[in-house]
Amino acid sequence: MTEGANGGTTLELQGQLIGPWIGELEQLCAPLMRRGTRLNLDLNAVSFVAYDGVQLLCALRCQGVTIGDCSTFVLEQLRTGAAHGT
């Protein structure tokens, strides 16, 4: 977790967003968002996102979280998830 000078926080995720890590991410983001923290997720080192993770990321994005620095594969997962209403 990196806190920027502008009051925003960047979470740098690594590996795969699967199983229990989806819940961990949700639990980490929830209090930050309640405090009004500008939240950014750096997915540069994420190689795969499970369906439930795509749903969570799409929901977070709808709540104002910035999601960036994705691989082409993960970006396509997010586009497909958003197109299916997740």
N, C-alpha and C positions, 0 to 999 in steps of 0.2 A: 504494500500500500504506500502510495506516494501522495503527499499533500502539496498542492501547488500554491504559489503565492497569491493566486486569485481566490483562494478559499475552496477550490475544487479538490477532489480526491480522485486519484487514478488507481484502479486495481489492475494489476498485471497478472493475468491468468496464464497457466501453463498446463500442457498435457491434454487430457480429454475431460470435457464437461459431461460426466456420466454419473449414474447412481447417486451415492450420498453427497457427491460434490455439488450437485444441483441444489440440494437443500442447504448446504453450507454457504453457497453463494447468496442464496435468498436471505438467509439469516444475517449475513454480513452486510448486505445492501439495505435491508429494511430500516435499521436504526439511522443509518447515514441519510437516507432519503427523508425520514421523519424529521430530522434536524434541518432539512433544507440544503444539505450539502450537494453541490454540483458534482455529480458522479460520472466518471469516465471508466469504461472497461476497455483495457488493452488486450486484445485477443491474438496478438502476434504469434505467441508460442502455443496456441491451442490448435490441435490437429483434428479434433472431432468433437461434435456436440450431439448428444443423444436427443431424441425427440422432445422429451420433457425439458431439456436444457434450452432447446430452440424456443419452446413455448415461454419459458422464463425470460430469455433474452428479449424476445419480441414484446413481452409485457413490460419489462424494464424500459425498453426503448420508448414505448407508448407513454411511460411515466416521466420521460425527460432524460433518461440516462443516455449518455453518448457511448456508442459502441464503435470502436475503430480498430484499425490496424489488423484486420482479419486476413487470413489466407483466402485465396480464391474459393477453395472448397468450403470453408466455414461461411463465407459471404453468401455462397449459393444456398447453403443450408438455411441461412436466415431469410433469404429472399423467398425460398420455397415455403418456409414456415409462415411468413407474412402473407403470402399469396393464398394460403389455406386458412387464413383467419386466426392464426395462433398469436 
